[in-house]
């Protein structure tokens, strides 16, 4: 399993913001924030150095 957080520190903030946006806006428009976060995480650099050190 690869870890996005070590390679991209902004990933956590983007994920939290997407969750908060979804809770504030609600479905169906709120799904767009979740989708954007998923795409961001999928394309973000990965690092498994936590497991290999």
mmCIF file of the N, C-alpha and C atoms, coordinates in Angstrom:
data_MODEL
# 
_entry.id   MODEL 
# 
loop_
_atom_site.group_PDB 
_atom_site.id 
_atom_site.type_symbol 
_atom_site.label_atom_id 
_atom_site.label_alt_id 
_atom_site.label_comp_id 
_atom_site.label_asym_id 
_atom_site.label_entity_id 
_atom_site.label_seq_id 
_atom_site.pdbx_PDB_ins_code 
_atom_site.Cartn_x 
_atom_site.Cartn_y 
_atom_site.Cartn_z 
_atom_site.occupancy 
_atom_site.B_iso_or_equiv 
_atom_site.pdbx_formal_charge 
_atom_site.auth_seq_id 
_atom_site.auth_comp_id 
_atom_site.auth_asym_id 
_atom_site.auth_atom_id 
_atom_site.pdbx_PDB_model_num 
ATOM 1   N N  . UNK A 1 1  ? 0.840   -1.172 0.000  1.00 0.00 ? 1  UNK A N  1 
ATOM 2   C CA . UNK A 1 1  ? 0.000   0.000  0.000  1.00 0.00 ? 1  UNK A CA 1 
ATOM 3   C C  . UNK A 1 1  ? 0.885   1.234  0.000  1.00 0.00 ? 1  UNK A C  1 
ATOM 4   N N  . UNK A 1 2  ? 0.593   2.132  -0.879 1.00 0.00 ? 2  UNK A N  1 
ATOM 5   C CA . UNK A 1 2  ? 1.390   3.343  -0.972 1.00 0.00 ? 2  UNK A CA 1 
ATOM 6   C C  . UNK A 1 2  ? 0.742   4.472  -0.181 1.00 0.00 ? 2  UNK A C  1 
ATOM 7   N N  . UNK A 1 3  ? 1.556   5.346  0.323  1.00 0.00 ? 3  UNK A N  1 
ATOM 8   C CA . UNK A 1 3  ? 1.080   6.428  1.170  1.00 0.00 ? 3  UNK A CA 1 
ATOM 9   C C  . UNK A 1 3  ? 1.227   7.754  0.443  1.00 0.00 ? 3  UNK A C  1 
ATOM 10  N N  . UNK A 1 4  ? 0.128   8.439  0.263  1.00 0.00 ? 4  UNK A N  1 
ATOM 11  C CA . UNK A 1 4  ? 0.154   9.730  -0.410 1.00 0.00 ? 4  UNK A CA 1 
ATOM 12  C C  . UNK A 1 4  ? 0.663   10.813 0.527  1.00 0.00 ? 4  UNK A C  1 
ATOM 13  N N  . UNK A 1 5  ? 0.335   10.735 1.795  1.00 0.00 ? 5  UNK A N  1 
ATOM 14  C CA . UNK A 1 5  ? 0.650   11.788 2.749  1.00 0.00 ? 5  UNK A CA 1 
ATOM 15  C C  . UNK A 1 5  ? 2.119   12.140 2.852  1.00 0.00 ? 5  UNK A C  1 
ATOM 16  N N  . UNK A 1 6  ? 2.989   11.162 2.767  1.00 0.00 ? 6  UNK A N  1 
ATOM 17  C CA . UNK A 1 6  ? 4.416   11.445 2.871  1.00 0.00 ? 6  UNK A CA 1 
ATOM 18  C C  . UNK A 1 6  ? 4.938   12.157 1.635  1.00 0.00 ? 6  UNK A C  1 
ATOM 19  N N  . UNK A 1 7  ? 4.408   11.839 0.486  1.00 0.00 ? 7  UNK A N  1 
ATOM 20  C CA . UNK A 1 7  ? 4.877   12.431 -0.757 1.00 0.00 ? 7  UNK A CA 1 
ATOM 21  C C  . UNK A 1 7  ? 4.177   13.746 -1.073 1.00 0.00 ? 7  UNK A C  1 
ATOM 22  N N  . UNK A 1 8  ? 2.970   13.936 -0.552 1.00 0.00 ? 8  UNK A N  1 
ATOM 23  C CA . UNK A 1 8  ? 2.205   15.154 -0.829 1.00 0.00 ? 8  UNK A CA 1 
ATOM 24  C C  . UNK A 1 8  ? 1.487   15.604 0.442  1.00 0.00 ? 8  UNK A C  1 
ATOM 25  N N  . UNK A 1 9  ? 2.102   16.485 1.211  1.00 0.00 ? 9  UNK A N  1 
ATOM 26  C CA . UNK A 1 9  ? 1.502   16.917 2.479  1.00 0.00 ? 9  UNK A CA 1 
ATOM 27  C C  . UNK A 1 9  ? 0.155   17.624 2.323  1.00 0.00 ? 9  UNK A C  1 
ATOM 28  N N  . UNK A 1 10 ? -0.147  18.166 1.150  1.00 0.00 ? 10 UNK A N  1 
ATOM 29  C CA . UNK A 1 10 ? -1.423  18.851 0.926  1.00 0.00 ? 10 UNK A CA 1 
ATOM 30  C C  . UNK A 1 10 ? -2.586  17.885 0.765  1.00 0.00 ? 10 UNK A C  1 
ATOM 31  N N  . UNK A 1 11 ? -2.308  16.622 0.576  1.00 0.00 ? 11 UNK A N  1 
ATOM 32  C CA . UNK A 1 11 ? -3.367  15.641 0.321  1.00 0.00 ? 11 UNK A CA 1 
ATOM 33  C C  . UNK A 1 11 ? -4.354  15.548 1.480  1.00 0.00 ? 11 UNK A C  1 
ATOM 34  N N  . UNK A 1 12 ? -3.874  15.594 2.694  1.00 0.00 ? 12 UNK A N  1 
ATOM 35  C CA . UNK A 1 12 ? -4.767  15.506 3.851  1.00 0.00 ? 12 UNK A CA 1 
ATOM 36  C C  . UNK A 1 12 ? -5.708  16.701 3.902  1.00 0.00 ? 12 UNK A C  1 
ATOM 37  N N  . UNK A 1 13 ? -5.175  17.900 3.673  1.00 0.00 ? 13 UNK A N  1 
ATOM 38  C CA . UNK A 1 13 ? -6.016  19.096 3.707  1.00 0.00 ? 13 UNK A CA 1 
ATOM 39  C C  . UNK A 1 13 ? -7.069  19.066 2.601  1.00 0.00 ? 13 UNK A C  1 
ATOM 40  N N  . UNK A 1 14 ? -6.700  18.594 1.432  1.00 0.00 ? 14 UNK A N  1 
ATOM 41  C CA . UNK A 1 14 ? -7.661  18.503 0.332  1.00 0.00 ? 14 UNK A CA 1 
ATOM 42  C C  . UNK A 1 14 ? -8.759  17.506 0.673  1.00 0.00 ? 14 UNK A C  1 
ATOM 43  N N  . UNK A 1 15 ? -8.392  16.397 1.281  1.00 0.00 ? 15 UNK A N  1 
ATOM 44  C CA . UNK A 1 15 ? -9.379  15.387 1.666  1.00 0.00 ? 15 UNK A CA 1 
ATOM 45  C C  . UNK A 1 15 ? -10.330 15.914 2.738  1.00 0.00 ? 15 UNK A C  1 
ATOM 46  N N  . UNK A 1 16 ? -9.797  16.594 3.727  1.00 0.00 ? 16 UNK A N  1 
ATOM 47  C CA . UNK A 1 16 ? -10.638 17.165 4.787  1.00 0.00 ? 16 UNK A CA 1 
ATOM 48  C C  . UNK A 1 16 ? -11.566 18.232 4.216  1.00 0.00 ? 16 UNK A C  1 
ATOM 49  N N  . UNK A 1 17 ? -11.043 19.067 3.334  1.00 0.00 ? 17 UNK A N  1 
ATOM 50  C CA . UNK A 1 17 ? -11.871 20.105 2.715  1.00 0.00 ? 17 UNK A CA 1 
ATOM 51  C C  . UNK A 1 17 ? -12.995 19.500 1.891  1.00 0.00 ? 17 UNK A C  1 
ATOM 52  N N  . UNK A 1 18 ? -12.712 18.419 1.188  1.00 0.00 ? 18 UNK A N  1 
ATOM 53  C CA . UNK A 1 18 ? -13.748 17.751 0.396  1.00 0.00 ? 18 UNK A CA 1 
ATOM 54  C C  . UNK A 1 18 ? -14.839 17.191 1.298  1.00 0.00 ? 18 UNK A C  1 
ATOM 55  N N  . UNK A 1 19 ? -14.448 16.608 2.413  1.00 0.00 ? 19 UNK A N  1 
ATOM 56  C CA . UNK A 1 19 ? -15.430 16.074 3.370  1.00 0.00 ? 19 UNK A CA 1 
ATOM 57  C C  . UNK A 1 19 ? -16.302 17.188 3.921  1.00 0.00 ? 19 UNK A C  1 
ATOM 58  N N  . UNK A 1 20 ? -15.680 18.289 4.315  1.00 0.00 ? 20 UNK A N  1 
ATOM 59  C CA . UNK A 1 20 ? -16.433 19.409 4.861  1.00 0.00 ? 20 UNK A CA 1 
ATOM 60  C C  . UNK A 1 20 ? -17.358 20.020 3.814  1.00 0.00 ? 20 UNK A C  1 
ATOM 61  N N  . UNK A 1 21 ? -16.883 20.110 2.584  1.00 0.00 ? 21 UNK A N  1 
ATOM 62  C CA . UNK A 1 21 ? -17.722 20.636 1.506  1.00 0.00 ? 21 UNK A CA 1 
ATOM 63  C C  . UNK A 1 21 ? -18.924 19.742 1.277  1.00 0.00 ? 21 UNK A C  1 
ATOM 64  N N  . UNK A 1 22 ? -18.701 18.438 1.282  1.00 0.00 ? 22 UNK A N  1 
ATOM 65  C CA . UNK A 1 22 ? -19.809 17.510 1.087  1.00 0.00 ? 22 UNK A CA 1 
ATOM 66  C C  . UNK A 1 22 ? -20.832 17.647 2.209  1.00 0.00 ? 22 UNK A C  1 
ATOM 67  N N  . UNK A 1 23 ? -20.352 17.754 3.438  1.00 0.00 ? 23 UNK A N  1 
ATOM 68  C CA . UNK A 1 23 ? -21.269 17.889 4.571  1.00 0.00 ? 23 UNK A CA 1 
ATOM 69  C C  . UNK A 1 23 ? -22.055 19.197 4.502  1.00 0.00 ? 23 UNK A C  1 
ATOM 70  N N  . UNK A 1 24 ? -21.433 20.264 4.004  1.00 0.00 ? 24 UNK A N  1 
ATOM 71  C CA . UNK A 1 24 ? -22.094 21.564 3.924  1.00 0.00 ? 24 UNK A CA 1 
ATOM 72  C C  . UNK A 1 24 ? -23.073 21.630 2.752  1.00 0.00 ? 24 UNK A C  1 
ATOM 73  N N  . UNK A 1 25 ? -22.639 21.149 1.583  1.00 0.00 ? 25 UNK A N  1 
ATOM 74  C CA . UNK A 1 25 ? -23.455 21.247 0.368  1.00 0.00 ? 25 UNK A CA 1 
ATOM 75  C C  . UNK A 1 25 ? -24.463 20.111 0.281  1.00 0.00 ? 25 UNK A C  1 
ATOM 76  N N  . UNK A 1 26 ? -24.011 18.902 0.604  1.00 0.00 ? 26 UNK A N  1 
ATOM 77  C CA . UNK A 1 26 ? -24.872 17.726 0.497  1.00 0.00 ? 26 UNK A CA 1 
ATOM 78  C C  . UNK A 1 26 ? -24.923 17.195 -0.925 1.00 0.00 ? 26 UNK A C  1 
ATOM 79  N N  . UNK A 1 27 ? -25.546 16.023 -1.069 1.00 0.00 ? 27 UNK A N  1 
ATOM 80  C CA . UNK A 1 27 ? -25.658 15.443 -2.404 1.00 0.00 ? 27 UNK A CA 1 
ATOM 81  C C  . UNK A 1 27 ? -26.718 16.183 -3.212 1.00 0.00 ? 27 UNK A C  1 
ATOM 82  N N  . UNK A 1 28 ? -26.699 16.160 -4.495 1.00 0.00 ? 28 UNK A N  1 
ATOM 83  C CA . UNK A 1 28 ? -25.709 15.540 -5.379 1.00 0.00 ? 28 UNK A CA 1 
ATOM 84  C C  . UNK A 1 28 ? -24.504 16.429 -5.667 1.00 0.00 ? 28 UNK A C  1 
ATOM 85  N N  . UNK A 1 29 ? -24.629 17.764 -5.448 1.00 0.00 ? 29 UNK A N  1 
ATOM 86  C CA . UNK A 1 29 ? -23.521 18.661 -5.777 1.00 0.00 ? 29 UNK A CA 1 
ATOM 87  C C  . UNK A 1 29 ? -22.285 18.391 -4.931 1.00 0.00 ? 29 UNK A C  1 
ATOM 88  N N  . UNK A 1 30 ? -22.469 17.938 -3.712 1.00 0.00 ? 30 UNK A N  1 
ATOM 89  C CA . UNK A 1 30 ? -21.347 17.657 -2.829 1.00 0.00 ? 30 UNK A CA 1 
ATOM 90  C C  . UNK A 1 30 ? -20.459 16.537 -3.327 1.00 0.00 ? 30 UNK A C  1 
ATOM 91  N N  . UNK A 1 31 ? -21.017 15.673 -4.160 1.00 0.00 ? 31 UNK A N  1 
ATOM 92  C CA . UNK A 1 31 ? -20.211 14.587 -4.715 1.00 0.00 ? 31 UNK A CA 1 
ATOM 93  C C  . UNK A 1 31 ? -19.071 15.120 -5.578 1.00 0.00 ? 31 UNK A C  1 
ATOM 94  N N  . UNK A 1 32 ? -19.242 16.299 -6.154 1.00 0.00 ? 32 UNK A N  1 
ATOM 95  C CA . UNK A 1 32 ? -18.179 16.864 -6.987 1.00 0.00 ? 32 UNK A CA 1 
ATOM 96  C C  . UNK A 1 32 ? -16.916 17.122 -6.171 1.00 0.00 ? 32 UNK A C  1 
ATOM 97  N N  . UNK A 1 33 ? -17.067 17.586 -4.947 1.00 0.00 ? 33 UNK A N  1 
ATOM 98  C CA . UNK A 1 33 ? -15.901 17.810 -4.085 1.00 0.00 ? 33 UNK A CA 1 
ATOM 99  C C  . UNK A 1 33 ? -15.197 16.494 -3.780 1.00 0.00 ? 33 UNK A C  1 
ATOM 100 N N  . UNK A 1 34 ? -15.980 15.452 -3.521 1.00 0.00 ? 34 UNK A N  1 
ATOM 101 C CA . UNK A 1 34 ? -15.397 14.133 -3.247 1.00 0.00 ? 34 UNK A CA 1 
ATOM 102 C C  . UNK A 1 34 ? -14.685 13.599 -4.487 1.00 0.00 ? 34 UNK A C  1 
ATOM 103 N N  . UNK A 1 35 ? -15.305 13.761 -5.639 1.00 0.00 ? 35 UNK A N  1 
ATOM 104 C CA . UNK A 1 35 ? -14.706 13.281 -6.890 1.00 0.00 ? 35 UNK A CA 1 
ATOM 105 C C  . UNK A 1 35 ? -13.388 13.995 -7.160 1.00 0.00 ? 35 UNK A C  1 
ATOM 106 N N  . UNK A 1 36 ? -13.362 15.311 -6.947 1.00 0.00 ? 36 UNK A N  1 
ATOM 107 C CA . UNK A 1 36 ? -12.118 16.059 -7.155 1.00 0.00 ? 36 UNK A CA 1 
ATOM 108 C C  . UNK A 1 36 ? -11.016 15.565 -6.219 1.00 0.00 ? 36 UNK A C  1 
ATOM 109 N N  . UNK A 1 37 ? -11.364 15.280 -4.975 1.00 0.00 ? 37 UNK A N  1 
ATOM 110 C CA . UNK A 1 37 ? -10.371 14.778 -4.023 1.00 0.00 ? 37 UNK A CA 1 
ATOM 111 C C  . UNK A 1 37 ? -9.866  13.398 -4.435 1.00 0.00 ? 37 UNK A C  1 
ATOM 112 N N  . UNK A 1 38 ? -10.758 12.549 -4.902 1.00 0.00 ? 38 UNK A N  1 
ATOM 113 C CA . UNK A 1 38 ? -10.359 11.208 -5.344 1.00 0.00 ? 38 UNK A CA 1 
ATOM 114 C C  . UNK A 1 38 ? -9.403  11.301 -6.524 1.00 0.00 ? 38 UNK A C  1 
ATOM 115 N N  . UNK A 1 39 ? -9.714  12.167 -7.478 1.00 0.00 ? 39 UNK A N  1 
ATOM 116 C CA . UNK A 1 39 ? -8.832  12.332 -8.638 1.00 0.00 ? 39 UNK A CA 1 
ATOM 117 C C  . UNK A 1 39 ? -7.484  12.894 -8.202 1.00 0.00 ? 39 UNK A C  1 
ATOM 118 N N  . UNK A 1 40 ? -7.505  13.858 -7.298 1.00 0.00 ? 40 UNK A N  1 
ATOM 119 C CA . UNK A 1 40 ? -6.255  14.427 -6.788 1.00 0.00 ? 40 UNK A CA 1 
ATOM 120 C C  . UNK A 1 40 ? -5.390  13.348 -6.147 1.00 0.00 ? 40 UNK A C  1 
ATOM 121 N N  . UNK A 1 41 ? -6.003  12.528 -5.294 1.00 0.00 ? 41 UNK A N  1 
ATOM 122 C CA . UNK A 1 41 ? -5.253  11.471 -4.617 1.00 0.00 ? 41 UNK A CA 1 
ATOM 123 C C  . UNK A 1 41 ? -4.746  10.418 -5.597 1.00 0.00 ? 41 UNK A C  1 
ATOM 124 N N  . UNK A 1 42 ? -5.536  10.116 -6.611 1.00 0.00 ? 42 UNK A N  1 
ATOM 125 C CA . UNK A 1 42 ? -5.118  9.114  -7.593 1.00 0.00 ? 42 UNK A CA 1 
ATOM 126 C C  . UNK A 1 42 ? -3.903  9.586  -8.389 1.00 0.00 ? 42 UNK A C  1 
ATOM 127 N N  . UNK A 1 43 ? -3.835  10.886 -8.658 1.00 0.00 ? 43 UNK A N  1 
ATOM 128 C CA . UNK A 1 43 ? -2.740  11.420 -9.466 1.00 0.00 ? 43 UNK A CA 1 
ATOM 129 C C  . UNK A 1 43 ? -1.561  11.921 -8.628 1.00 0.00 ? 43 UNK A C  1 
ATOM 130 N N  . UNK A 1 44 ? -1.728  11.996 -7.321 1.00 0.00 ? 44 UNK A N  1 
ATOM 131 C CA . UNK A 1 44 ? -0.678  12.516 -6.440 1.00 0.00 ? 44 UNK A CA 1 
ATOM 132 C C  . UNK A 1 44 ? 0.508   11.559 -6.379 1.00 0.00 ? 44 UNK A C  1 
ATOM 133 N N  . UNK A 1 45 ? 1.693   12.110 -6.136 1.00 0.00 ? 45 UNK A N  1 
ATOM 134 C CA . UNK A 1 45 ? 2.851   11.228 -5.964 1.00 0.00 ? 45 UNK A CA 1 
ATOM 135 C C  . UNK A 1 45 ? 2.669   10.340 -4.737 1.00 0.00 ? 45 UNK A C  1 
ATOM 136 N N  . UNK A 1 46 ? 3.197   9.145  -4.815 1.00 0.00 ? 46 UNK A N  1 
ATOM 137 C CA . UNK A 1 46 ? 3.062   8.169  -3.727 1.00 0.00 ? 46 UNK A CA 1 
ATOM 138 C C  . UNK A 1 46 ? 4.438   7.876  -3.124 1.00 0.00 ? 46 UNK A C  1 
ATOM 139 N N  . UNK A 1 47 ? 4.433   7.477  -1.868 1.00 0.00 ? 47 UNK A N  1 
ATOM 140 C CA . UNK A 1 47 ? 5.672   7.092  -1.194 1.00 0.00 ? 47 UNK A CA 1 
ATOM 141 C C  . UNK A 1 47 ? 5.368   5.981  -0.203 1.00 0.00 ? 47 UNK A C  1 
ATOM 142 N N  . UNK A 1 48 ? 6.143   4.921  -0.258 1.00 0.00 ? 48 UNK A N  1 
ATOM 143 C CA . UNK A 1 48 ? 5.990   3.846  0.724  1.00 0.00 ? 48 UNK A CA 1 
ATOM 144 C C  . UNK A 1 48 ? 7.204   3.798  1.656  1.00 0.00 ? 48 UNK A C  1 
ATOM 145 N N  . UNK A 1 49 ? 7.882   4.922  1.796  1.00 0.00 ? 49 UNK A N  1 
ATOM 146 C CA . UNK A 1 49 ? 9.089   4.952  2.627  1.00 0.00 ? 49 UNK A CA 1 
ATOM 147 C C  . UNK A 1 49 ? 8.797   4.664  4.094  1.00 0.00 ? 49 UNK A C  1 
ATOM 148 N N  . UNK A 1 50 ? 7.585   4.894  4.539  1.00 0.00 ? 50 UNK A N  1 
ATOM 149 C CA . UNK A 1 50 ? 7.223   4.579  5.917  1.00 0.00 ? 50 UNK A CA 1 
ATOM 150 C C  . UNK A 1 50 ? 7.361   3.082  6.185  1.00 0.00 ? 50 UNK A C  1 
ATOM 151 N N  . UNK A 1 51 ? 7.075   2.268  5.184  1.00 0.00 ? 51 UNK A N  1 
ATOM 152 C CA . UNK A 1 51 ? 7.108   0.818  5.345  1.00 0.00 ? 51 UNK A CA 1 
ATOM 153 C C  . UNK A 1 51 ? 8.472   0.218  5.046  1.00 0.00 ? 51 UNK A C  1 
ATOM 154 N N  . UNK A 1 52 ? 9.300   0.949  4.314  1.00 0.00 ? 52 UNK A N  1 
ATOM 155 C CA . UNK A 1 52 ? 10.577  0.383  3.883  1.00 0.00 ? 52 UNK A CA 1 
ATOM 156 C C  . UNK A 1 52 ? 11.756  0.833  4.729  1.00 0.00 ? 52 UNK A C  1 
ATOM 157 N N  . UNK A 1 53 ? 11.533  1.698  5.712  1.00 0.00 ? 53 UNK A N  1 
ATOM 158 C CA . UNK A 1 53 ? 12.663  2.166  6.526  1.00 0.00 ? 53 UNK A CA 1 
ATOM 159 C C  . UNK A 1 53 ? 12.760  1.402  7.818  1.00 0.00 ? 53 UNK A C  1 
# 
